[in-house]
Amino acid sequence: MTFARWQGLLLTALGLAGLPACQLARFFRAEPPVPPPAPATVSSESRTLAPGQRIPKSEVVAVAPIETMKPMEPAIAPPPPAPAKSGDPMPNPLLEPTIRGPRPDTPLVAALRAHLDNQFASAVGHLKGFERPNQELLLLLLPILDAARHTDLTGRDPRAANLLMKQLESAIEVAAKSAPLEITQAEFVHRVVQYGVFDPLPAGHRFLPGGVGVLYAEIDRVPVLPATQTNGEHRFVTRLDGTIQLRDANGRTVELYDPEKNRMVPELPFARADFTRSPVRDFFLKVEFPIPDKPGRYSLALEIRDPTAQAERRARKVVEFQVGP
């Protein structure tokens, strides 16, 4: 079978037998392959630029295929809370207040508020938790604070200032009962008149052997207690116990004669009790002591004690002197 016959049969089968020859030639001509699409280009006119940024007009921007883009990474979850220890209460945000209120008043502040409101019994009740001496002092200080806020201290109202001073003195007396005794001054004198009035011996004075010396000493915060005498009169009494001790230049104790015991003792005791109509503010001691027979350098130790105090209240002072012709 010839080629022309086969061609006719094929055209007849396809229904193309009636087409012109030029169209049949296009049907049987092979079409060239379609090239892949070129990369997309973005011109400078269609791209949004940041301020100051430049881009060439022929810049080529490659667009990644959708299937090659990485998915967004998930957000990192916070770590779980640490487990609560055994015995620790679990926090409950619904029960715990977010705004804390003012702190409650301390007993002292509550007592002051009650005193300012003229509720004196309530003020005393707030101070029951303190020791009794502290209660006594605080009950004296509350009216002082009340009076100090409106007392004229410029000198225009001396009576009010005098009342405030007396209240302060009462508070000082209460505090002085627990404060330690103190010997504020001690020196050898020729004559004593009263507190702060005396004739001191000159510096470098030498005592005559076998004589008698006089020591003047001022005592601070002495105990003053109310007392009733045998005749029924109400007064105040100041009591002090003490000792005198002498030592030579080598530190050896010099024995002294005690007339009450009628023998020589290493320390010479003494007791003092002064009855006064008013409480004593300024207190002094006039202590006489025997001068050793041998010349040389000596020291006198004066020690005093409060016999009325429950806790120990003592004071000690050492003064040096010389014995010679």
SEVEX-857191 format. One record per residue (C-alpha): residue in three letters; x, y, z. Coordinates in nm, 2 decimals, decimal comma. Each point is the difference from the previous one (the first is absolute). Layout:
  rest      px      py      pz
   ala       X       Y       Z
...
REM end
This chain:
  rest      px      py      pz
   met    0,00    0,00    0,00
   thr    0,14    0,33   -0,11
   phe    0,06    0,30    0,24
   ala   -0,27    0,21   -0,17
   arg   -0,26   -0,27    0,06
   trp    0,09   -0,02    0,37
   gln   -0,01    0,37    0,03
   gly   -0,35    0,01   -0,15
   leu   -0,13   -0,27    0,23
   leu    0,14    0,19    0,31
   leu   -0,16    0,33   -0,11
   thr   -0,33   -0,17   -0,06
   ala    0,01   -0,16    0,34
   leu    0,08    0,34    0,17
   gly   -0,26    0,19   -0,19
   leu    0,26    0,23   -0,15
   ala   -0,03   -0,11   -0,36
   gly   -0,18    0,32   -0,10
   leu    0,26    0,25    0,15
   pro    0,23    0,20   -0,22
   ala    0,36   -0,11   -0,05
   cys    0,15    0,30    0,20
   gln   -0,20   -0,09    0,31
   leu    0,09   -0,36   -0,03
   ala    0,36    0,10   -0,01
   arg   -0,03    0,19    0,33
   phe   -0,17   -0,30    0,16
   phe    0,29   -0,24   -0,08
   arg    0,28    0,26    0,07
   ala    0,17   -0,05    0,35
   glu   -0,03    0,29    0,24
   pro    0,31    0,11    0,19
   pro    0,00   -0,06    0,39
   val   -0,13    0,27    0,22
   pro    0,29    0,16    0,20
   pro   -0,03    0,03    0,39
   pro   -0,13    0,34    0,12
   ala    0,28    0,25    0,07
   pro    0,05    0,13    0,35
   ala   -0,23    0,28    0,09
   thr    0,15    0,35    0,01
   val   -0,10    0,28    0,22
   ser    0,06    0,35   -0,12
   ser    0,08    0,29    0,22
   glu   -0,33    0,17   -0,08
   ser   -0,21   -0,29    0,14
   arg    0,20   -0,07    0,31
   thr   -0,06    0,18    0,33
   leu    0,34    0,14    0,13
   ala    0,10    0,10    0,35
   pro    0,12    0,36    0,05
   gly    0,35    0,03   -0,15
   gln    0,00   -0,34   -0,16
   arg    0,09   -0,04   -0,37
   ile   -0,05   -0,30   -0,23
   pro    0,12   -0,05   -0,37
   lys   -0,28    0,01   -0,26
   ser    0,10   -0,34   -0,14
   glu    0,03   -0,18    0,34
   val   -0,12   -0,35   -0,02
   val   -0,18   -0,14    0,30
   ala   -0,04   -0,37    0,03
   val   -0,33   -0,12    0,13
   ala    0,03   -0,33    0,20
   pro   -0,26   -0,26   -0,08
   ile   -0,27   -0,04    0,25
   glu    0,09   -0,35    0,07
   thr    0,35    0,09    0,11
   met   -0,10    0,26    0,26
   lys    0,06   -0,11    0,36
   pro   -0,30    0,00    0,23
   met    0,00    0,24    0,30
   glu    0,16   -0,14    0,32
   pro   -0,24   -0,04    0,29
   ala    0,04    0,23    0,30
   ile    0,21   -0,14    0,29
   ala   -0,23   -0,09    0,28
   pro    0,10    0,12    0,35
   pro    0,14   -0,26    0,24
   pro   -0,24   -0,16    0,23
   pro   -0,01    0,14    0,36
   ala    0,22   -0,16    0,26
   pro   -0,19   -0,25    0,22
   ala   -0,09    0,14    0,34
   lys    0,19   -0,14    0,30
   ser   -0,17   -0,21    0,25
   gly   -0,15    0,21    0,27
   asp   -0,01    0,32   -0,20
   pro   -0,35    0,14   -0,04
   met   -0,12    0,02   -0,36
   pro   -0,04    0,37   -0,11
   asn   -0,35    0,09   -0,08
   pro   -0,02    0,33   -0,20
   leu   -0,38    0,02    0,07
   leu    0,06    0,01    0,38
   glu    0,31    0,21    0,02
   pro   -0,07    0,38   -0,02
   thr    0,17    0,19   -0,27
   ile    0,01    0,32    0,20
   arg    0,12   -0,02    0,36
   gly   -0,17    0,22    0,26
   pro    0,18    0,21    0,27
   arg    0,19   -0,18    0,27
   pro   -0,17   -0,02    0,33
   asp    0,11    0,24    0,28
   thr    0,26   -0,12    0,25
   pro   -0,11    0,00    0,36
   leu    0,20    0,33    0,06
   val   -0,17    0,18   -0,29
   ala   -0,34   -0,14    0,10
   ala    0,06    0,13    0,36
   leu    0,10    0,34   -0,13
   arg   -0,31    0,02   -0,22
   ala   -0,22   -0,10    0,30
   his    0,16    0,26    0,22
   leu   -0,05    0,28   -0,26
   asp   -0,37   -0,11   -0,02
   asn   -0,03    0,03    0,38
   gln   -0,04   -0,38    0,03
   phe    0,24   -0,04    0,29
   ala   -0,11   -0,35    0,11
   ser    0,04   -0,13   -0,35
   ala    0,35    0,16   -0,02
   val    0,10   -0,19    0,32
   gly   -0,14   -0,32   -0,15
   his    0,21    0,03   -0,31
   leu    0,32    0,02    0,22
   lys   -0,07   -0,32    0,20
   gly    0,25   -0,20   -0,21
   phe    0,30    0,21    0,12
   glu    0,19   -0,05    0,32
   arg   -0,13    0,19    0,30
   pro    0,29    0,26    0,01
   asn   -0,05    0,06   -0,37
   gln   -0,38    0,04    0,05
   glu    0,07    0,26    0,27
   leu    0,24    0,19   -0,23
   leu   -0,23   -0,01   -0,30
   leu   -0,30    0,12    0,20
   leu    0,21    0,30    0,09
   leu    0,12    0,06   -0,35
   leu   -0,35   -0,01   -0,17
   pro   -0,12    0,33    0,17
   ile    0,34    0,15   -0,07
   leu   -0,04   -0,06   -0,37
   asp   -0,35    0,13    0,01
   ala    0,11    0,32    0,18
   ala    0,31    0,05   -0,21
   arg   -0,20    0,04   -0,32
   his   -0,17    0,32    0,12
   thr    0,21    0,13    0,28
   asp    0,15    0,34   -0,08
   leu    0,38   -0,02    0,05
   thr    0,08    0,34   -0,13
   gly   -0,02    0,16    0,35
   arg   -0,35    0,15   -0,04
   asp   -0,16   -0,26    0,23
   pro    0,25   -0,09    0,28
   arg   -0,26   -0,18    0,20
   ala   -0,07   -0,26   -0,27
   ala    0,37   -0,05   -0,05
   asn    0,05   -0,05    0,37
   leu   -0,27   -0,26    0,01
   leu    0,16   -0,18   -0,29
   met    0,34    0,01    0,17
   lys   -0,14   -0,16    0,31
   gln   -0,16   -0,28   -0,21
   leu    0,34   -0,06   -0,16
   glu    0,17   -0,01    0,35
   ser   -0,24   -0,27    0,11
   ala    0,08   -0,21   -0,30
   ile    0,37    0,04    0,06
   glu   -0,04   -0,12    0,36
   val   -0,17   -0,32   -0,12
   ala    0,28   -0,06   -0,26
   ala    0,27    0,08    0,26
   lys   -0,11   -0,29    0,22
   ser    0,14   -0,25   -0,26
   ala    0,29    0,21   -0,13
   pro    0,34   -0,08    0,16
   leu    0,15    0,22    0,27
   glu    0,28    0,23   -0,11
   ile    0,27    0,19    0,19
   thr    0,03    0,31   -0,21
   gln    0,27    0,17    0,21
   ala    0,24   -0,10    0,27
   glu    0,29    0,20    0,15
   phe    0,17    0,07    0,33
   val   -0,11    0,32    0,18
   his    0,08    0,21    0,30
   arg   -0,36    0,10    0,07
   val   -0,35   -0,08   -0,12
   val   -0,30    0,23    0,03
   gln   -0,27   -0,15   -0,22
   tyr   -0,04   -0,16   -0,35
   gly    0,24    0,18   -0,23
   val    0,14    0,22    0,27
   phe    0,33   -0,12    0,14
   asp    0,37    0,10    0,03
   pro    0,22   -0,25   -0,20
   leu    0,36   -0,08    0,10
   pro    0,27    0,14   -0,24
   ala    0,15   -0,22   -0,26
   gly    0,29   -0,21    0,13
   his   -0,11    0,03    0,36
   arg    0,17   -0,25    0,24
   phe   -0,20   -0,13    0,30
   leu    0,17   -0,02    0,34
   pro    0,06   -0,37    0,11
   gly   -0,26   -0,12    0,26
   gly   -0,24    0,29   -0,07
   val   -0,36    0,00   -0,14
   gly   -0,10    0,08   -0,35
   val   -0,33    0,11   -0,15
   leu   -0,13   -0,11   -0,34
   tyr   -0,29    0,19   -0,17
   ala   -0,21   -0,20   -0,26
   glu   -0,30    0,09   -0,20
   ile   -0,24   -0,28   -0,07
   asp   -0,25   -0,01   -0,29
   arg   -0,34   -0,18   -0,01
   val   -0,01   -0,09    0,37
   pro   -0,31   -0,18    0,13
   val   -0,27    0,23    0,16
   leu   -0,29   -0,17    0,16
   pro   -0,29    0,13    0,21
   ala    0,03   -0,07    0,37
   thr   -0,20    0,06    0,32
   gln    0,19    0,09    0,32
   thr   -0,10   -0,11    0,35
   asn   -0,19    0,32    0,06
   gly   -0,22   -0,07   -0,30
   glu    0,16    0,26   -0,22
   his    0,02   -0,09   -0,37
   arg    0,35    0,06   -0,15
   phe    0,24   -0,15   -0,25
   val    0,30   -0,21    0,07
   thr    0,32   -0,06   -0,20
   arg    0,20   -0,31    0,09
   leu    0,34   -0,10   -0,12
   asp    0,25   -0,27    0,12
   gly    0,37    0,02   -0,08
   thr    0,35   -0,10    0,07
   ile    0,35    0,16    0,01
   gln    0,31   -0,19   -0,10
   leu    0,37    0,12    0,00
   arg    0,28   -0,15   -0,20
   asp    0,37    0,09   -0,01
   ala    0,21    0,06   -0,31
   asn    0,06   -0,38   -0,03
   gly   -0,37   -0,08    0,00
   arg    0,00   -0,14    0,35
   thr   -0,31    0,06    0,22
   val    0,05    0,23    0,29
   glu   -0,21   -0,11    0,30
   leu   -0,22    0,26    0,17
   tyr   -0,14    0,02    0,35
   asp   -0,37   -0,06    0,03
   pro   -0,13    0,15    0,33
   glu   -0,33   -0,19   -0,01
   lys    0,18   -0,34   -0,02
   asn    0,30    0,13    0,20
   arg    0,25   -0,17   -0,23
   met    0,20    0,06   -0,32
   val   -0,19   -0,08   -0,33
   pro    0,10    0,00   -0,37
   glu   -0,31    0,21   -0,09
   leu   -0,16    0,26    0,22
   pro   -0,38   -0,01   -0,04
   phe   -0,24    0,29    0,04
   ala   -0,37    0,07   -0,03
   arg   -0,18    0,32   -0,08
   ala   -0,37    0,08    0,05
   asp   -0,12    0,36   -0,05
   phe   -0,36    0,11    0,08
   thr   -0,12    0,30   -0,19
   arg   -0,34    0,18   -0,04
   ser    0,04    0,00   -0,38
   pro    0,15   -0,25   -0,24
   val    0,38    0,04   -0,03
   arg    0,12    0,10   -0,35
   asp    0,37    0,07    0,07
   phe    0,17   -0,24    0,24
   phe    0,35    0,00    0,13
   leu    0,21   -0,21    0,25
   lys    0,26    0,13    0,25
   val    0,22   -0,30    0,09
   glu    0,27    0,02    0,26
   phe    0,28   -0,26   -0,01
   pro    0,32   -0,06    0,20
   ile    0,34    0,09   -0,16
   pro    0,26   -0,28    0,00
   asp    0,30    0,04    0,23
   lys    0,26   -0,08   -0,27
   pro    0,08    0,27   -0,26
   gly   -0,05   -0,09   -0,36
   arg   -0,25   -0,01   -0,29
   tyr   -0,35   -0,14    0,07
   ser   -0,34   -0,04   -0,16
   leu   -0,34    0,01    0,15
   ala   -0,29   -0,20   -0,15
   leu   -0,35    0,12    0,08
   glu   -0,28   -0,24   -0,07
   ile   -0,37    0,07    0,06
   arg   -0,31   -0,22   -0,03
   asp   -0,38    0,05    0,00
   pro   -0,15   -0,22    0,28
   thr   -0,36    0,07   -0,11
   ala    0,04   -0,13   -0,36
   gln   -0,11   -0,35   -0,10
   ala    0,27   -0,02   -0,27
   glu    0,36    0,09    0,08
   arg    0,08    0,37   -0,03
   arg    0,37    0,08    0,08
   ala    0,26    0,27   -0,09
   arg    0,37    0,01    0,07
   lys    0,26    0,28   -0,02
   val    0,38   -0,01    0,07
   val    0,20    0,31    0,10
   glu    0,37    0,02    0,06
   phe    0,18    0,20    0,28
   gln    0,34    0,03    0,16
   val    0,12   -0,03    0,36
   gly    0,31    0,18    0,11
   pro    0,16    0,26    0,24
REM end
